[in-house]
Amino acid sequence: MYEWIVESGRSGANSRRVVTIHLLNDEQQPVFTRRLRHAWVTKYSSGELNAGFNTLAMETMELVHEGLIIE
C-alpha cells in the first residue's frame, strides 16, 4: 500500500486501482463489501508516534474513484 500512496502522490490519477473494502463483524465474517473502480489516493496523513505516551495513532487515507460497486 505504501508504494501506491507514493505513486499516487507523484502521478495522481495515473495510479488508479480497484480497491475492495470489507467490513467485518466480531467473528471476522464480512458484513458488507464495497469495490471502488479506478481509485487513487488524494490525501494521506498519520498521527504522531510518541513512545512516551499511551495514545492511539490514527491514519487517514482519502480516495477518489470513478465507480462504486455495492456487493
LUMLUMDREN-2810 file (N, C-alpha, C; in Angstrom, 1 decimal):
<atoms>
<atom><aa>M</aa><ch>A</ch><at>N</at><xx>0.8</xx><yy>-1.2</yy><zz>0.0</zz></atom>
<atom><aa>M</aa><ch>A</ch><at>CA</at><xx>0.0</xx><yy>0.0</yy><zz>0.0</zz></atom>
<atom><aa>M</aa><ch>A</ch><at>C</at><xx>0.9</xx><yy>1.3</yy><zz>0.0</zz></atom>
<atom><aa>Y</aa><ch>A</ch><at>N</at><xx>2.0</xx><yy>1.2</yy><zz>0.7</zz></atom>
<atom><aa>Y</aa><ch>A</ch><at>CA</at><xx>2.9</xx><yy>2.3</yy><zz>0.7</zz></atom>
<atom><aa>Y</aa><ch>A</ch><at>C</at><xx>3.3</xx><yy>2.8</yy><zz>-0.7</zz></atom>
<atom><aa>E</aa><ch>A</ch><at>N</at><xx>3.7</xx><yy>1.8</yy><zz>-1.5</zz></atom>
<atom><aa>E</aa><ch>A</ch><at>CA</at><xx>4.1</xx><yy>2.2</yy><zz>-2.9</zz></atom>
<atom><aa>E</aa><ch>A</ch><at>C</at><xx>3.0</xx><yy>2.9</yy><zz>-3.6</zz></atom>
<atom><aa>W</aa><ch>A</ch><at>N</at><xx>1.7</xx><yy>2.4</yy><zz>-3.4</zz></atom>
<atom><aa>W</aa><ch>A</ch><at>CA</at><xx>0.6</xx><yy>3.1</yy><zz>-4.1</zz></atom>
<atom><aa>W</aa><ch>A</ch><at>C</at><xx>0.4</xx><yy>4.5</yy><zz>-3.6</zz></atom>
<atom><aa>I</aa><ch>A</ch><at>N</at><xx>0.5</xx><yy>4.7</yy><zz>-2.3</zz></atom>
<atom><aa>I</aa><ch>A</ch><at>CA</at><xx>0.4</xx><yy>6.1</yy><zz>-1.8</zz></atom>
<atom><aa>I</aa><ch>A</ch><at>C</at><xx>1.5</xx><yy>7.0</yy><zz>-2.4</zz></atom>
<atom><aa>V</aa><ch>A</ch><at>N</at><xx>2.7</xx><yy>6.5</yy><zz>-2.4</zz></atom>
<atom><aa>V</aa><ch>A</ch><at>CA</at><xx>3.8</xx><yy>7.3</yy><zz>-3.0</zz></atom>
<atom><aa>V</aa><ch>A</ch><at>C</at><xx>3.6</xx><yy>7.6</yy><zz>-4.5</zz></atom>
<atom><aa>E</aa><ch>A</ch><at>N</at><xx>3.2</xx><yy>6.5</yy><zz>-5.2</zz></atom>
<atom><aa>E</aa><ch>A</ch><at>CA</at><xx>2.9</xx><yy>6.6</yy><zz>-6.7</zz></atom>
<atom><aa>E</aa><ch>A</ch><at>C</at><xx>1.7</xx><yy>7.6</yy><zz>-6.9</zz></atom>
<atom><aa>S</aa><ch>A</ch><at>N</at><xx>0.7</xx><yy>7.6</yy><zz>-6.1</zz></atom>
<atom><aa>S</aa><ch>A</ch><at>CA</at><xx>-0.4</xx><yy>8.5</yy><zz>-6.3</zz></atom>
<atom><aa>S</aa><ch>A</ch><at>C</at><xx>0.0</xx><yy>9.9</yy><zz>-6.1</zz></atom>
<atom><aa>G</aa><ch>A</ch><at>N</at><xx>0.9</xx><yy>10.1</yy><zz>-5.1</zz></atom>
<atom><aa>G</aa><ch>A</ch><at>CA</at><xx>1.4</xx><yy>11.5</yy><zz>-4.9</zz></atom>
<atom><aa>G</aa><ch>A</ch><at>C</at><xx>2.2</xx><yy>12.0</yy><zz>-6.0</zz></atom>
<atom><aa>R</aa><ch>A</ch><at>N</at><xx>2.9</xx><yy>11.2</yy><zz>-6.8</zz></atom>
<atom><aa>R</aa><ch>A</ch><at>CA</at><xx>3.7</xx><yy>11.6</yy><zz>-7.9</zz></atom>
<atom><aa>R</aa><ch>A</ch><at>C</at><xx>2.8</xx><yy>11.7</yy><zz>-9.2</zz></atom>
<atom><aa>S</aa><ch>A</ch><at>N</at><xx>2.0</xx><yy>10.8</yy><zz>-9.4</zz></atom>
<atom><aa>S</aa><ch>A</ch><at>CA</at><xx>1.3</xx><yy>10.8</yy><zz>-10.7</zz></atom>
<atom><aa>S</aa><ch>A</ch><at>C</at><xx>-0.2</xx><yy>10.9</yy><zz>-10.6</zz></atom>
<atom><aa>G</aa><ch>A</ch><at>N</at><xx>-0.8</xx><yy>11.0</yy><zz>-9.4</zz></atom>
<atom><aa>G</aa><ch>A</ch><at>CA</at><xx>-2.2</xx><yy>11.3</yy><zz>-9.2</zz></atom>
<atom><aa>G</aa><ch>A</ch><at>C</at><xx>-3.1</xx><yy>10.2</yy><zz>-9.8</zz></atom>
<atom><aa>A</aa><ch>A</ch><at>N</at><xx>-4.0</xx><yy>10.7</yy><zz>-10.7</zz></atom>
<atom><aa>A</aa><ch>A</ch><at>CA</at><xx>-5.0</xx><yy>9.8</yy><zz>-11.3</zz></atom>
<atom><aa>A</aa><ch>A</ch><at>C</at><xx>-4.3</xx><yy>8.7</yy><zz>-12.2</zz></atom>
<atom><aa>N</aa><ch>A</ch><at>N</at><xx>-3.1</xx><yy>8.8</yy><zz>-12.5</zz></atom>
<atom><aa>N</aa><ch>A</ch><at>CA</at><xx>-2.4</xx><yy>7.8</yy><zz>-13.4</zz></atom>
<atom><aa>N</aa><ch>A</ch><at>C</at><xx>-2.1</xx><yy>6.5</yy><zz>-12.6</zz></atom>
<atom><aa>S</aa><ch>A</ch><at>N</at><xx>-2.3</xx><yy>6.5</yy><zz>-11.3</zz></atom>
<atom><aa>S</aa><ch>A</ch><at>CA</at><xx>-2.0</xx><yy>5.3</yy><zz>-10.5</zz></atom>
<atom><aa>S</aa><ch>A</ch><at>C</at><xx>-3.3</xx><yy>4.7</yy><zz>-10.0</zz></atom>
<atom><aa>R</aa><ch>A</ch><at>N</at><xx>-4.3</xx><yy>4.6</yy><zz>-10.8</zz></atom>
<atom><aa>R</aa><ch>A</ch><at>CA</at><xx>-5.6</xx><yy>4.1</yy><zz>-10.4</zz></atom>
<atom><aa>R</aa><ch>A</ch><at>C</at><xx>-5.6</xx><yy>2.6</yy><zz>-10.2</zz></atom>
<atom><aa>R</aa><ch>A</ch><at>N</at><xx>-6.4</xx><yy>2.1</yy><zz>-9.2</zz></atom>
<atom><aa>R</aa><ch>A</ch><at>CA</at><xx>-6.5</xx><yy>0.7</yy><zz>-8.9</zz></atom>
<atom><aa>R</aa><ch>A</ch><at>C</at><xx>-8.0</xx><yy>0.4</yy><zz>-8.5</zz></atom>
<atom><aa>V</aa><ch>A</ch><at>N</at><xx>-8.2</xx><yy>-0.9</yy><zz>-8.5</zz></atom>
<atom><aa>V</aa><ch>A</ch><at>CA</at><xx>-9.5</xx><yy>-1.4</yy><zz>-7.9</zz></atom>
<atom><aa>V</aa><ch>A</ch><at>C</at><xx>-9.3</xx><yy>-1.6</yy><zz>-6.5</zz></atom>
<atom><aa>V</aa><ch>A</ch><at>N</at><xx>-10.1</xx><yy>-1.0</yy><zz>-5.6</zz></atom>
<atom><aa>V</aa><ch>A</ch><at>CA</at><xx>-10.0</xx><yy>-1.2</yy><zz>-4.2</zz></atom>
<atom><aa>V</aa><ch>A</ch><at>C</at><xx>-11.2</xx><yy>-1.9</yy><zz>-3.6</zz></atom>
<atom><aa>T</aa><ch>A</ch><at>N</at><xx>-11.0</xx><yy>-2.9</yy><zz>-2.8</zz></atom>
<atom><aa>T</aa><ch>A</ch><at>CA</at><xx>-12.0</xx><yy>-3.7</yy><zz>-2.2</zz></atom>
<atom><aa>T</aa><ch>A</ch><at>C</at><xx>-12.0</xx><yy>-3.4</yy><zz>-0.7</zz></atom>
<atom><aa>I</aa><ch>A</ch><at>N</at><xx>-13.2</xx><yy>-3.0</yy><zz>-0.1</zz></atom>
<atom><aa>I</aa><ch>A</ch><at>CA</at><xx>-13.3</xx><yy>-2.7</yy><zz>1.3</zz></atom>
<atom><aa>I</aa><ch>A</ch><at>C</at><xx>-14.3</xx><yy>-3.7</yy><zz>1.9</zz></atom>
<atom><aa>H</aa><ch>A</ch><at>N</at><xx>-13.8</xx><yy>-4.5</yy><zz>2.9</zz></atom>
<atom><aa>H</aa><ch>A</ch><at>CA</at><xx>-14.7</xx><yy>-5.4</yy><zz>3.6</zz></atom>
<atom><aa>H</aa><ch>A</ch><at>C</at><xx>-14.9</xx><yy>-4.9</yy><zz>5.1</zz></atom>
<atom><aa>L</aa><ch>A</ch><at>N</at><xx>-16.1</xx><yy>-4.8</yy><zz>5.5</zz></atom>
<atom><aa>L</aa><ch>A</ch><at>CA</at><xx>-16.4</xx><yy>-4.5</yy><zz>6.9</zz></atom>
<atom><aa>L</aa><ch>A</ch><at>C</at><xx>-16.7</xx><yy>-5.9</yy><zz>7.6</zz></atom>
<atom><aa>L</aa><ch>A</ch><at>N</at><xx>-15.9</xx><yy>-6.2</yy><zz>8.6</zz></atom>
<atom><aa>L</aa><ch>A</ch><at>CA</at><xx>-16.0</xx><yy>-7.5</yy><zz>9.3</zz></atom>
<atom><aa>L</aa><ch>A</ch><at>C</at><xx>-16.7</xx><yy>-7.3</yy><zz>10.6</zz></atom>
<atom><aa>N</aa><ch>A</ch><at>N</at><xx>-17.4</xx><yy>-8.4</yy><zz>11.1</zz></atom>
<atom><aa>N</aa><ch>A</ch><at>CA</at><xx>-18.0</xx><yy>-8.4</yy><zz>12.4</zz></atom>
<atom><aa>N</aa><ch>A</ch><at>C</at><xx>-17.1</xx><yy>-9.0</yy><zz>13.4</zz></atom>
<atom><aa>D</aa><ch>A</ch><at>N</at><xx>-17.5</xx><yy>-9.2</yy><zz>14.6</zz></atom>
<atom><aa>D</aa><ch>A</ch><at>CA</at><xx>-16.7</xx><yy>-9.7</yy><zz>15.7</zz></atom>
<atom><aa>D</aa><ch>A</ch><at>C</at><xx>-16.1</xx><yy>-11.0</yy><zz>15.4</zz></atom>
<atom><aa>E</aa><ch>A</ch><at>N</at><xx>-16.7</xx><yy>-11.8</yy><zz>14.6</zz></atom>
<atom><aa>E</aa><ch>A</ch><at>CA</at><xx>-16.2</xx><yy>-13.2</yy><zz>14.3</zz></atom>
<atom><aa>E</aa><ch>A</ch><at>C</at><xx>-15.4</xx><yy>-13.1</yy><zz>13.0</zz></atom>
<atom><aa>Q</aa><ch>A</ch><at>N</at><xx>-15.0</xx><yy>-12.0</yy><zz>12.5</zz></atom>
<atom><aa>Q</aa><ch>A</ch><at>CA</at><xx>-14.2</xx><yy>-11.8</yy><zz>11.3</zz></atom>
<atom><aa>Q</aa><ch>A</ch><at>C</at><xx>-14.9</xx><yy>-12.2</yy><zz>10.1</zz></atom>
<atom><aa>Q</aa><ch>A</ch><at>N</at><xx>-16.2</xx><yy>-12.2</yy><zz>10.1</zz></atom>
<atom><aa>Q</aa><ch>A</ch><at>CA</at><xx>-17.0</xx><yy>-12.5</yy><zz>8.9</zz></atom>
<atom><aa>Q</aa><ch>A</ch><at>C</at><xx>-17.4</xx><yy>-11.2</yy><zz>8.2</zz></atom>
<atom><aa>P</aa><ch>A</ch><at>N</at><xx>-17.4</xx><yy>-11.2</yy><zz>6.9</zz></atom>
<atom><aa>P</aa><ch>A</ch><at>CA</at><xx>-17.8</xx><yy>-10.0</yy><zz>6.1</zz></atom>
<atom><aa>P</aa><ch>A</ch><at>C</at><xx>-19.2</xx><yy>-9.6</yy><zz>6.3</zz></atom>
<atom><aa>V</aa><ch>A</ch><at>N</at><xx>-19.5</xx><yy>-8.4</yy><zz>6.7</zz></atom>
<atom><aa>V</aa><ch>A</ch><at>CA</at><xx>-20.8</xx><yy>-7.8</yy><zz>6.8</zz></atom>
<atom><aa>V</aa><ch>A</ch><at>C</at><xx>-21.3</xx><yy>-7.2</yy><zz>5.5</zz></atom>
<atom><aa>F</aa><ch>A</ch><at>N</at><xx>-20.4</xx><yy>-6.5</yy><zz>4.9</zz></atom>
<atom><aa>F</aa><ch>A</ch><at>CA</at><xx>-20.6</xx><yy>-6.0</yy><zz>3.5</zz></atom>
<atom><aa>F</aa><ch>A</ch><at>C</at><xx>-19.3</xx><yy>-5.7</yy><zz>2.8</zz></atom>
<atom><aa>T</aa><ch>A</ch><at>N</at><xx>-19.4</xx><yy>-5.6</yy><zz>1.5</zz></atom>
<atom><aa>T</aa><ch>A</ch><at>CA</at><xx>-18.2</xx><yy>-5.4</yy><zz>0.7</zz></atom>
<atom><aa>T</aa><ch>A</ch><at>C</at><xx>-18.5</xx><yy>-4.2</yy><zz>-0.3</zz></atom>
<atom><aa>R</aa><ch>A</ch><at>N</at><xx>-17.5</xx><yy>-3.4</yy><zz>-0.5</zz></atom>
<atom><aa>R</aa><ch>A</ch><at>CA</at><xx>-17.6</xx><yy>-2.3</yy><zz>-1.4</zz></atom>
<atom><aa>R</aa><ch>A</ch><at>C</at><xx>-16.4</xx><yy>-2.3</yy><zz>-2.3</zz></atom>
<atom><aa>R</aa><ch>A</ch><at>N</at><xx>-16.6</xx><yy>-2.1</yy><zz>-3.6</zz></atom>
<atom><aa>R</aa><ch>A</ch><at>CA</at><xx>-15.5</xx><yy>-2.0</yy><zz>-4.5</zz></atom>
<atom><aa>R</aa><ch>A</ch><at>C</at><xx>-15.4</xx><yy>-0.6</yy><zz>-5.1</zz></atom>
<atom><aa>L</aa><ch>A</ch><at>N</at><xx>-14.3</xx><yy>-0.1</yy><zz>-5.2</zz></atom>
<atom><aa>L</aa><ch>A</ch><at>CA</at><xx>-14.1</xx><yy>1.2</yy><zz>-5.8</zz></atom>
<atom><aa>L</aa><ch>A</ch><at>C</at><xx>-13.3</xx><yy>1.0</yy><zz>-7.1</zz></atom>
<atom><aa>R</aa><ch>A</ch><at>N</at><xx>-13.9</xx><yy>1.5</yy><zz>-8.2</zz></atom>
<atom><aa>R</aa><ch>A</ch><at>CA</at><xx>-13.3</xx><yy>1.3</yy><zz>-9.5</zz></atom>
<atom><aa>R</aa><ch>A</ch><at>C</at><xx>-12.4</xx><yy>2.5</yy><zz>-9.9</zz></atom>
<atom><aa>H</aa><ch>A</ch><at>N</at><xx>-11.2</xx><yy>2.2</yy><zz>-10.3</zz></atom>
<atom><aa>H</aa><ch>A</ch><at>CA</at><xx>-10.3</xx><yy>3.3</yy><zz>-10.7</zz></atom>
<atom><aa>H</aa><ch>A</ch><at>C</at><xx>-10.0</xx><yy>4.3</yy><zz>-9.6</zz></atom>
<atom><aa>A</aa><ch>A</ch><at>N</at><xx>-9.7</xx><yy>3.8</yy><zz>-8.5</zz></atom>
<atom><aa>A</aa><ch>A</ch><at>CA</at><xx>-9.5</xx><yy>4.7</yy><zz>-7.3</zz></atom>
<atom><aa>A</aa><ch>A</ch><at>C</at><xx>-8.0</xx><yy>5.1</yy><zz>-7.2</zz></atom>
<atom><aa>W</aa><ch>A</ch><at>N</at><xx>-7.7</xx><yy>6.3</yy><zz>-6.6</zz></atom>
<atom><aa>W</aa><ch>A</ch><at>CA</at><xx>-6.4</xx><yy>6.7</yy><zz>-6.3</zz></atom>
<atom><aa>W</aa><ch>A</ch><at>C</at><xx>-6.4</xx><yy>7.5</yy><zz>-5.1</zz></atom>
<atom><aa>V</aa><ch>A</ch><at>N</at><xx>-5.3</xx><yy>7.6</yy><zz>-4.4</zz></atom>
<atom><aa>V</aa><ch>A</ch><at>CA</at><xx>-5.1</xx><yy>8.3</yy><zz>-3.1</zz></atom>
<atom><aa>V</aa><ch>A</ch><at>C</at><xx>-4.9</xx><yy>9.8</yy><zz>-3.4</zz></atom>
<atom><aa>T</aa><ch>A</ch><at>N</at><xx>-5.8</xx><yy>10.6</yy><zz>-2.7</zz></atom>
<atom><aa>T</aa><ch>A</ch><at>CA</at><xx>-5.6</xx><yy>12.1</yy><zz>-2.9</zz></atom>
<atom><aa>T</aa><ch>A</ch><at>C</at><xx>-5.0</xx><yy>12.7</yy><zz>-1.6</zz></atom>
<atom><aa>K</aa><ch>A</ch><at>N</at><xx>-5.1</xx><yy>12.0</yy><zz>-0.5</zz></atom>
<atom><aa>K</aa><ch>A</ch><at>CA</at><xx>-4.6</xx><yy>12.6</yy><zz>0.8</zz></atom>
<atom><aa>K</aa><ch>A</ch><at>C</at><xx>-4.3</xx><yy>11.4</yy><zz>1.7</zz></atom>
<atom><aa>Y</aa><ch>A</ch><at>N</at><xx>-3.1</xx><yy>11.5</yy><zz>2.4</zz></atom>
<atom><aa>Y</aa><ch>A</ch><at>CA</at><xx>-2.8</xx><yy>10.5</yy><zz>3.4</zz></atom>
<atom><aa>Y</aa><ch>A</ch><at>C</at><xx>-2.1</xx><yy>11.3</yy><zz>4.6</zz></atom>
<atom><aa>S</aa><ch>A</ch><at>N</at><xx>-2.5</xx><yy>10.9</yy><zz>5.8</zz></atom>
<atom><aa>S</aa><ch>A</ch><at>CA</at><xx>-1.9</xx><yy>11.5</yy><zz>6.9</zz></atom>
<atom><aa>S</aa><ch>A</ch><at>C</at><xx>-1.9</xx><yy>10.5</yy><zz>8.1</zz></atom>
<atom><aa>S</aa><ch>A</ch><at>N</at><xx>-0.9</xx><yy>10.6</yy><zz>8.9</zz></atom>
<atom><aa>S</aa><ch>A</ch><at>CA</at><xx>-0.7</xx><yy>9.7</yy><zz>10.0</zz></atom>
<atom><aa>S</aa><ch>A</ch><at>C</at><xx>-0.5</xx><yy>10.5</yy><zz>11.3</zz></atom>
<atom><aa>G</aa><ch>A</ch><at>N</at><xx>-1.0</xx><yy>10.0</yy><zz>12.4</zz></atom>
<atom><aa>G</aa><ch>A</ch><at>CA</at><xx>-0.8</xx><yy>10.7</yy><zz>13.7</zz></atom>
<atom><aa>G</aa><ch>A</ch><at>C</at><xx>0.6</xx><yy>10.6</yy><zz>14.2</zz></atom>
<atom><aa>E</aa><ch>A</ch><at>N</at><xx>0.8</xx><yy>11.4</yy><zz>15.2</zz></atom>
<atom><aa>E</aa><ch>A</ch><at>CA</at><xx>2.2</xx><yy>11.5</yy><zz>15.8</zz></atom>
<atom><aa>E</aa><ch>A</ch><at>C</at><xx>2.4</xx><yy>10.2</yy><zz>16.6</zz></atom>
<atom><aa>L</aa><ch>A</ch><at>N</at><xx>3.6</xx><yy>9.6</yy><zz>16.4</zz></atom>
<atom><aa>L</aa><ch>A</ch><at>CA</at><xx>4.0</xx><yy>8.5</yy><zz>17.2</zz></atom>
<atom><aa>L</aa><ch>A</ch><at>C</at><xx>5.0</xx><yy>9.0</yy><zz>18.3</zz></atom>
<atom><aa>N</aa><ch>A</ch><at>N</at><xx>4.6</xx><yy>8.6</yy><zz>19.6</zz></atom>
<atom><aa>N</aa><ch>A</ch><at>CA</at><xx>5.4</xx><yy>9.1</yy><zz>20.7</zz></atom>
<atom><aa>N</aa><ch>A</ch><at>C</at><xx>5.4</xx><yy>7.9</yy><zz>21.7</zz></atom>
<atom><aa>A</aa><ch>A</ch><at>N</at><xx>6.6</xx><yy>7.3</yy><zz>21.9</zz></atom>
<atom><aa>A</aa><ch>A</ch><at>CA</at><xx>6.7</xx><yy>6.2</yy><zz>22.8</zz></atom>
<atom><aa>A</aa><ch>A</ch><at>C</at><xx>6.5</xx><yy>6.6</yy><zz>24.3</zz></atom>
<atom><aa>G</aa><ch>A</ch><at>N</at><xx>6.5</xx><yy>7.9</yy><zz>24.6</zz></atom>
<atom><aa>G</aa><ch>A</ch><at>CA</at><xx>6.4</xx><yy>8.3</yy><zz>25.9</zz></atom>
<atom><aa>G</aa><ch>A</ch><at>C</at><xx>4.9</xx><yy>8.4</yy><zz>26.4</zz></atom>
<atom><aa>F</aa><ch>A</ch><at>N</at><xx>4.0</xx><yy>8.2</yy><zz>25.5</zz></atom>
<atom><aa>F</aa><ch>A</ch><at>CA</at><xx>2.6</xx><yy>8.3</yy><zz>25.8</zz></atom>
<atom><aa>F</aa><ch>A</ch><at>C</at><xx>1.8</xx><yy>7.1</yy><zz>25.4</zz></atom>
<atom><aa>N</aa><ch>A</ch><at>N</at><xx>0.8</xx><yy>6.8</yy><zz>26.1</zz></atom>
<atom><aa>N</aa><ch>A</ch><at>CA</at><xx>0.0</xx><yy>5.6</yy><zz>25.8</zz></atom>
<atom><aa>N</aa><ch>A</ch><at>C</at><xx>-1.3</xx><yy>6.1</yy><zz>25.0</zz></atom>
<atom><aa>T</aa><ch>A</ch><at>N</at><xx>-1.1</xx><yy>6.5</yy><zz>23.8</zz></atom>
<atom><aa>T</aa><ch>A</ch><at>CA</at><xx>-2.2</xx><yy>7.1</yy><zz>23.0</zz></atom>
<atom><aa>T</aa><ch>A</ch><at>C</at><xx>-2.3</xx><yy>6.3</yy><zz>21.7</zz></atom>
<atom><aa>L</aa><ch>A</ch><at>N</at><xx>-3.5</xx><yy>6.5</yy><zz>21.1</zz></atom>
<atom><aa>L</aa><ch>A</ch><at>CA</at><xx>-3.8</xx><yy>5.8</yy><zz>19.8</zz></atom>
<atom><aa>L</aa><ch>A</ch><at>C</at><xx>-3.2</xx><yy>6.6</yy><zz>18.6</zz></atom>
<atom><aa>A</aa><ch>A</ch><at>N</at><xx>-2.6</xx><yy>5.9</yy><zz>17.7</zz></atom>
<atom><aa>A</aa><ch>A</ch><at>CA</at><xx>-2.2</xx><yy>6.6</yy><zz>16.4</zz></atom>
<atom><aa>A</aa><ch>A</ch><at>C</at><xx>-3.2</xx><yy>6.3</yy><zz>15.3</zz></atom>
<atom><aa>M</aa><ch>A</ch><at>N</at><xx>-3.6</xx><yy>7.4</yy><zz>14.7</zz></atom>
<atom><aa>M</aa><ch>A</ch><at>CA</at><xx>-4.6</xx><yy>7.3</yy><zz>13.7</zz></atom>
<atom><aa>M</aa><ch>A</ch><at>C</at><xx>-4.0</xx><yy>7.6</yy><zz>12.3</zz></atom>
<atom><aa>E</aa><ch>A</ch><at>N</at><xx>-4.4</xx><yy>6.8</yy><zz>11.3</zz></atom>
<atom><aa>E</aa><ch>A</ch><at>CA</at><xx>-4.0</xx><yy>7.1</yy><zz>9.9</zz></atom>
<atom><aa>E</aa><ch>A</ch><at>C</at><xx>-5.3</xx><yy>7.4</yy><zz>9.1</zz></atom>
<atom><aa>T</aa><ch>A</ch><at>N</at><xx>-5.2</xx><yy>8.3</yy><zz>8.2</zz></atom>
<atom><aa>T</aa><ch>A</ch><at>CA</at><xx>-6.3</xx><yy>8.7</yy><zz>7.3</zz></atom>
<atom><aa>T</aa><ch>A</ch><at>C</at><xx>-5.9</xx><yy>8.7</yy><zz>5.9</zz></atom>
<atom><aa>M</aa><ch>A</ch><at>N</at><xx>-6.7</xx><yy>8.0</yy><zz>5.1</zz></atom>
<atom><aa>M</aa><ch>A</ch><at>CA</at><xx>-6.4</xx><yy>8.0</yy><zz>3.6</zz></atom>
<atom><aa>M</aa><ch>A</ch><at>C</at><xx>-7.7</xx><yy>8.3</yy><zz>2.9</zz></atom>
<atom><aa>E</aa><ch>A</ch><at>N</at><xx>-7.6</xx><yy>9.4</yy><zz>2.1</zz></atom>
<atom><aa>E</aa><ch>A</ch><at>CA</at><xx>-8.8</xx><yy>9.8</yy><zz>1.3</zz></atom>
<atom><aa>E</aa><ch>A</ch><at>C</at><xx>-8.6</xx><yy>9.3</yy><zz>-0.2</zz></atom>
<atom><aa>L</aa><ch>A</ch><at>N</at><xx>-9.6</xx><yy>8.7</yy><zz>-0.7</zz></atom>
<atom><aa>L</aa><ch>A</ch><at>CA</at><xx>-9.6</xx><yy>8.1</yy><zz>-2.1</zz></atom>
<atom><aa>L</aa><ch>A</ch><at>C</at><xx>-10.6</xx><yy>8.8</yy><zz>-3.0</zz></atom>
<atom><aa>V</aa><ch>A</ch><at>N</at><xx>-10.2</xx><yy>8.9</yy><zz>-4.2</zz></atom>
<atom><aa>V</aa><ch>A</ch><at>CA</at><xx>-11.2</xx><yy>9.4</yy><zz>-5.3</zz></atom>
<atom><aa>V</aa><ch>A</ch><at>C</at><xx>-11.4</xx><yy>8.2</yy><zz>-6.2</zz></atom>
<atom><aa>H</aa><ch>A</ch><at>N</at><xx>-12.6</xx><yy>8.0</yy><zz>-6.7</zz></atom>
<atom><aa>H</aa><ch>A</ch><at>CA</at><xx>-12.9</xx><yy>6.8</yy><zz>-7.5</zz></atom>
<atom><aa>H</aa><ch>A</ch><at>C</at><xx>-13.8</xx><yy>7.2</yy><zz>-8.6</zz></atom>
<atom><aa>E</aa><ch>A</ch><at>N</at><xx>-13.9</xx><yy>6.3</yy><zz>-9.6</zz></atom>
<atom><aa>E</aa><ch>A</ch><at>CA</at><xx>-14.8</xx><yy>6.5</yy><zz>-10.8</zz></atom>
<atom><aa>E</aa><ch>A</ch><at>C</at><xx>-16.0</xx><yy>5.5</yy><zz>-10.8</zz></atom>
<atom><aa>G</aa><ch>A</ch><at>N</at><xx>-16.2</xx><yy>4.9</yy><zz>-9.7</zz></atom>
<atom><aa>G</aa><ch>A</ch><at>CA</at><xx>-17.4</xx><yy>4.0</yy><zz>-9.6</zz></atom>
<atom><aa>G</aa><ch>A</ch><at>C</at><xx>-17.4</xx><yy>3.2</yy><zz>-8.3</zz></atom>
<atom><aa>L</aa><ch>A</ch><at>N</at><xx>-18.6</xx><yy>3.1</yy><zz>-7.7</zz></atom>
<atom><aa>L</aa><ch>A</ch><at>CA</at><xx>-18.8</xx><yy>2.3</yy><zz>-6.5</zz></atom>
<atom><aa>L</aa><ch>A</ch><at>C</at><xx>-19.7</xx><yy>1.1</yy><zz>-6.8</zz></atom>
<atom><aa>I</aa><ch>A</ch><at>N</at><xx>-19.2</xx><yy>-0.1</yy><zz>-6.4</zz></atom>
<atom><aa>I</aa><ch>A</ch><at>CA</at><xx>-20.0</xx><yy>-1.3</yy><zz>-6.6</zz></atom>
<atom><aa>I</aa><ch>A</ch><at>C</at><xx>-20.3</xx><yy>-1.8</yy><zz>-5.2</zz></atom>
<atom><aa>I</aa><ch>A</ch><at>N</at><xx>-21.6</xx><yy>-1.9</yy><zz>-4.9</zz></atom>
<atom><aa>I</aa><ch>A</ch><at>CA</at><xx>-22.0</xx><yy>-2.4</yy><zz>-3.6</zz></atom>
<atom><aa>I</aa><ch>A</ch><at>C</at><xx>-22.4</xx><yy>-3.9</yy><zz>-3.8</zz></atom>
<atom><aa>E</aa><ch>A</ch><at>N</at><xx>-21.8</xx><yy>-4.7</yy><zz>-2.9</zz></atom>
<atom><aa>E</aa><ch>A</ch><at>CA</at><xx>-22.0</xx><yy>-6.2</yy><zz>-3.0</zz></atom>
<atom><aa>E</aa><ch>A</ch><at>C</at><xx>-22.7</xx><yy>-6.7</yy><zz>-1.8</zz></atom>
</atoms>
